[in-house]
Amino acid sequence: MRYDEVELVETVLHELSHNHLFVPGRVQFNESFATWVGRNASIQFFCRRPGGGTDTVWCNRATDRWTDEMSFSVFIDGLVEELQAVYGDSARSYDHKLAARDSVFEAAKERFRTDIRPGFRSLTFGSFLTTPLNNATLLSRMRYYHRLPDFHALLEEHGGSLQDAIETLRLGAEAGGDPFDLLPSDTFRGAL
């Protein structure tokens, strides 16, 4: 009930997207997919419907929130890559890995505070700084924000047709394999 119109519409569309595509055993894909659909469908709702338009507050807010989520996605995906390098380094002892992880976490919080958060237009992701950063909290964020710019690139490949992009993912997911393989790969590195 505390949501504004944009968040309410996005949340409803996010949840409804699970009815159109749900890949068993692929939580991270399902939630990132639903984040992408919810945000982009809300943009279409507020920017293209009668009474809406690109010059309305709601359209601008929906667009800004999607841009913010893609920025956060790039940040989170980069942080995960840094941690994977630490955890995968077989030359480090367990204690050295923990110390390196803590350094990565501290550097990420500072980078978020000084470089990422000031660029947000509508969202703040304030809980990133107030909730203790650990593997569990990072996993919860990864579920919803993995490779969002790659989803966006897929949408652009389909000329902005969310329906066509979703159908491509649905057909590909039915064929099996990792549904993330259906996305243009690693566009997040050059995004934003």
C-alpha beads as a LAMMPS data file, in Angstrom:
LAMMPS data file: protein, C-alpha beads

192 atoms
191 bonds

1 atom types
1 bond types

-500.0 500.0 xlo xhi
-500.0 500.0 ylo yhi
-500.0 500.0 zlo zhi

Masses

1 110.0

Atoms # bond

1 1 1 0.000 0.000 0.000
2 1 1 3.010 2.306 0.367
3 1 1 3.987 1.902 -3.278
4 1 1 3.433 4.689 -5.733
5 1 1 1.654 3.919 -9.006
6 1 1 4.838 2.931 -10.821
7 1 1 5.918 0.427 -8.160
8 1 1 2.429 -1.009 -7.895
9 1 1 2.145 -1.578 -11.649
10 1 1 5.699 -2.944 -11.822
11 1 1 5.060 -5.381 -8.965
12 1 1 1.840 -6.699 -10.503
13 1 1 3.489 -7.118 -13.905
14 1 1 6.561 -8.733 -12.318
15 1 1 4.400 -11.347 -10.633
16 1 1 2.239 -11.910 -13.716
17 1 1 5.349 -12.503 -15.831
18 1 1 5.956 -15.738 -13.937
19 1 1 2.733 -17.033 -15.530
20 1 1 4.222 -16.535 -19.000
21 1 1 7.656 -17.994 -18.353
22 1 1 8.864 -19.979 -15.392
23 1 1 11.859 -22.269 -15.780
24 1 1 11.913 -24.931 -13.049
25 1 1 15.083 -24.900 -10.970
26 1 1 16.252 -21.523 -12.331
27 1 1 15.383 -19.040 -9.581
28 1 1 17.944 -16.437 -10.620
29 1 1 16.752 -16.480 -14.214
30 1 1 13.073 -16.427 -13.246
31 1 1 13.428 -13.449 -10.908
32 1 1 15.764 -11.443 -13.142
33 1 1 13.406 -12.140 -16.046
34 1 1 10.441 -10.952 -13.974
35 1 1 12.324 -7.806 -12.916
36 1 1 13.022 -7.045 -16.562
37 1 1 9.441 -7.712 -17.658
38 1 1 7.906 -5.791 -14.760
39 1 1 10.014 -2.704 -15.356
40 1 1 9.716 -2.676 -19.134
41 1 1 6.008 -3.460 -19.157
42 1 1 5.448 -0.637 -16.666
43 1 1 7.360 1.708 -18.977
44 1 1 5.106 0.684 -21.838
45 1 1 2.035 1.072 -19.638
46 1 1 2.890 4.598 -18.503
47 1 1 4.551 5.853 -21.684
48 1 1 2.336 4.433 -24.431
49 1 1 -1.204 4.136 -23.115
50 1 1 -3.890 6.742 -23.707
51 1 1 -3.550 9.407 -21.043
52 1 1 0.121 8.573 -20.633
53 1 1 3.015 9.644 -22.748
54 1 1 6.722 10.218 -22.738
55 1 1 6.350 13.615 -21.094
56 1 1 4.461 12.391 -18.012
57 1 1 5.880 12.082 -14.522
58 1 1 4.928 8.394 -14.372
59 1 1 6.625 7.544 -17.670
60 1 1 9.785 9.353 -16.620
61 1 1 9.753 7.692 -13.223
62 1 1 9.269 4.212 -14.729
63 1 1 12.079 4.816 -17.228
64 1 1 14.403 6.198 -14.569
65 1 1 13.800 3.219 -12.313
66 1 1 14.678 0.793 -15.089
67 1 1 17.883 2.719 -15.787
68 1 1 18.712 2.616 -12.071
69 1 1 18.090 -1.129 -11.906
70 1 1 20.345 -1.763 -14.885
71 1 1 23.100 0.280 -13.215
72 1 1 22.653 -1.691 -10.015
73 1 1 22.729 -4.927 -12.020
74 1 1 26.058 -4.005 -13.614
75 1 1 27.428 -3.145 -10.180
76 1 1 26.203 -6.385 -8.557
77 1 1 27.375 -8.574 -11.446
78 1 1 30.809 -6.945 -11.268
79 1 1 30.970 -7.489 -7.511
80 1 1 30.078 -11.156 -7.956
81 1 1 32.869 -11.549 -10.533
82 1 1 35.359 -10.039 -8.081
83 1 1 34.260 -12.461 -5.381
84 1 1 34.375 -15.446 -7.711
85 1 1 38.012 -14.596 -8.469
86 1 1 38.773 -14.534 -4.749
87 1 1 36.917 -17.756 -3.967
88 1 1 38.364 -19.527 -7.002
89 1 1 41.969 -18.693 -6.172
90 1 1 43.349 -22.062 -5.062
91 1 1 46.611 -20.446 -3.924
92 1 1 44.809 -18.631 -1.104
93 1 1 44.069 -20.236 2.221
94 1 1 40.579 -20.126 3.656
95 1 1 41.548 -17.293 6.032
96 1 1 43.153 -15.315 3.208
97 1 1 40.012 -15.755 1.131
98 1 1 37.881 -14.388 3.966
99 1 1 40.194 -11.402 4.402
100 1 1 40.150 -10.749 0.636
101 1 1 36.376 -11.094 0.573
102 1 1 36.051 -8.517 3.344
103 1 1 38.301 -6.143 1.373
104 1 1 36.188 -6.653 -1.746
105 1 1 33.030 -5.957 0.266
106 1 1 34.460 -2.746 1.758
107 1 1 35.701 -1.510 -1.603
108 1 1 32.303 -2.295 -3.162
109 1 1 30.429 -0.338 -0.495
110 1 1 32.718 2.645 -1.022
111 1 1 32.377 2.414 -4.820
112 1 1 28.605 2.185 -4.434
113 1 1 28.546 5.199 -2.117
114 1 1 30.796 7.418 -4.261
115 1 1 30.357 6.246 -7.860
116 1 1 27.139 4.277 -8.316
117 1 1 24.492 5.705 -6.017
118 1 1 25.000 9.367 -7.038
119 1 1 24.046 8.410 -10.602
120 1 1 20.655 7.010 -9.667
121 1 1 17.685 8.986 -10.893
122 1 1 14.804 7.506 -8.911
123 1 1 15.826 4.539 -6.756
124 1 1 18.423 4.553 -3.988
125 1 1 19.105 0.901 -3.142
126 1 1 19.811 2.285 0.320
127 1 1 19.652 -1.152 1.903
128 1 1 22.910 -2.002 0.166
129 1 1 24.670 0.284 2.644
130 1 1 22.506 -0.388 5.694
131 1 1 22.169 -4.183 5.500
132 1 1 25.317 -6.111 6.383
133 1 1 27.024 -7.191 3.169
134 1 1 27.680 -10.913 3.149
135 1 1 27.196 -13.845 0.807
136 1 1 23.559 -14.328 1.842
137 1 1 22.517 -10.708 1.239
138 1 1 24.450 -10.670 -2.015
139 1 1 22.685 -13.840 -3.186
140 1 1 19.303 -12.248 -2.547
141 1 1 20.258 -9.287 -4.740
142 1 1 21.718 -11.485 -7.453
143 1 1 18.374 -13.228 -7.849
144 1 1 16.616 -10.110 -9.054
145 1 1 19.372 -8.126 -10.757
146 1 1 21.475 -10.557 -12.793
147 1 1 22.312 -9.467 -16.340
148 1 1 19.504 -6.936 -16.691
149 1 1 21.336 -5.049 -19.487
150 1 1 21.516 -8.346 -21.405
151 1 1 17.743 -8.678 -21.107
152 1 1 17.509 -5.084 -22.327
153 1 1 19.734 -5.916 -25.316
154 1 1 17.387 -8.779 -26.189
155 1 1 14.471 -6.362 -26.096
156 1 1 16.322 -4.025 -28.445
157 1 1 17.077 -6.937 -30.801
158 1 1 13.304 -7.402 -31.022
159 1 1 12.664 -3.761 -31.867
160 1 1 11.289 -3.022 -28.405
161 1 1 8.623 -5.727 -28.630
162 1 1 8.465 -7.190 -25.154
163 1 1 6.048 -9.856 -26.384
164 1 1 8.473 -11.053 -29.083
165 1 1 11.450 -11.034 -26.704
166 1 1 9.509 -13.034 -24.114
167 1 1 8.438 -15.524 -26.781
168 1 1 12.078 -16.003 -27.829
169 1 1 12.995 -16.774 -24.226
170 1 1 9.999 -19.064 -23.747
171 1 1 10.762 -21.117 -26.857
172 1 1 14.449 -21.298 -25.994
173 1 1 13.751 -22.324 -22.403
174 1 1 11.487 -25.108 -23.615
175 1 1 14.416 -26.450 -25.645
176 1 1 16.404 -26.878 -22.421
177 1 1 19.788 -25.668 -21.294
178 1 1 20.665 -22.535 -19.382
179 1 1 18.101 -19.842 -20.235
180 1 1 20.734 -17.135 -19.683
181 1 1 22.441 -18.517 -22.795
182 1 1 19.518 -17.114 -24.784
183 1 1 20.562 -13.553 -23.959
184 1 1 23.147 -11.504 -25.784
185 1 1 26.199 -12.179 -23.634
186 1 1 28.097 -9.814 -21.422
187 1 1 26.581 -6.592 -22.679
188 1 1 26.699 -5.445 -19.064
189 1 1 30.440 -4.805 -19.334
190 1 1 29.884 -1.929 -21.716
191 1 1 26.498 -0.873 -20.379
192 1 1 25.704 2.462 -18.908

Bonds

1 1 1 2
2 1 2 3
3 1 3 4
4 1 4 5
5 1 5 6
6 1 6 7
7 1 7 8
8 1 8 9
9 1 9 10
10 1 10 11
11 1 11 12
12 1 12 13
13 1 13 14
14 1 14 15
15 1 15 16
16 1 16 17
17 1 17 18
18 1 18 19
19 1 19 20
20 1 20 21
21 1 21 22
22 1 22 23
23 1 23 24
24 1 24 25
25 1 25 26
26 1 26 27
27 1 27 28
28 1 28 29
29 1 29 30
30 1 30 31
31 1 31 32
32 1 32 33
33 1 33 34
34 1 34 35
35 1 35 36
36 1 36 37
37 1 37 38
38 1 38 39
39 1 39 40
40 1 40 41
41 1 41 42
42 1 42 43
43 1 43 44
44 1 44 45
45 1 45 46
46 1 46 47
47 1 47 48
48 1 48 49
49 1 49 50
50 1 50 51
51 1 51 52
52 1 52 53
53 1 53 54
54 1 54 55
55 1 55 56
56 1 56 57
57 1 57 58
58 1 58 59
59 1 59 60
60 1 60 61
61 1 61 62
62 1 62 63
63 1 63 64
64 1 64 65
65 1 65 66
66 1 66 67
67 1 67 68
68 1 68 69
69 1 69 70
70 1 70 71
71 1 71 72
72 1 72 73
73 1 73 74
74 1 74 75
75 1 75 76
76 1 76 77
77 1 77 78
78 1 78 79
79 1 79 80
80 1 80 81
81 1 81 82
82 1 82 83
83 1 83 84
84 1 84 85
85 1 85 86
86 1 86 87
87 1 87 88
88 1 88 89
89 1 89 90
90 1 90 91
91 1 91 92
92 1 92 93
93 1 93 94
94 1 94 95
95 1 95 96
96 1 96 97
97 1 97 98
98 1 98 99
99 1 99 100
100 1 100 101
101 1 101 102
102 1 102 103
103 1 103 104
104 1 104 105
105 1 105 106
106 1 106 107
107 1 107 108
108 1 108 109
109 1 109 110
110 1 110 111
111 1 111 112
112 1 112 113
113 1 113 114
114 1 114 115
115 1 115 116
116 1 116 117
117 1 117 118
118 1 118 119
119 1 119 120
120 1 120 121
121 1 121 122
122 1 122 123
123 1 123 124
124 1 124 125
125 1 125 126
126 1 126 127
127 1 127 128
128 1 128 129
129 1 129 130
130 1 130 131
131 1 131 132
132 1 132 133
133 1 133 134
134 1 134 135
135 1 135 136
136 1 136 137
137 1 137 138
138 1 138 139
139 1 139 140
140 1 140 141
141 1 141 142
142 1 142 143
143 1 143 144
144 1 144 145
145 1 145 146
146 1 146 147
147 1 147 148
148 1 148 149
149 1 149 150
150 1 150 151
151 1 151 152
152 1 152 153
153 1 153 154
154 1 154 155
155 1 155 156
156 1 156 157
157 1 157 158
158 1 158 159
159 1 159 160
160 1 160 161
161 1 161 162
162 1 162 163
163 1 163 164
164 1 164 165
165 1 165 166
166 1 166 167
167 1 167 168
168 1 168 169
169 1 169 170
170 1 170 171
171 1 171 172
172 1 172 173
173 1 173 174
174 1 174 175
175 1 175 176
176 1 176 177
177 1 177 178
178 1 178 179
179 1 179 180
180 1 180 181
181 1 181 182
182 1 182 183
183 1 183 184
184 1 184 185
185 1 185 186
186 1 186 187
187 1 187 188
188 1 188 189
189 1 189 190
190 1 190 191
191 1 191 192
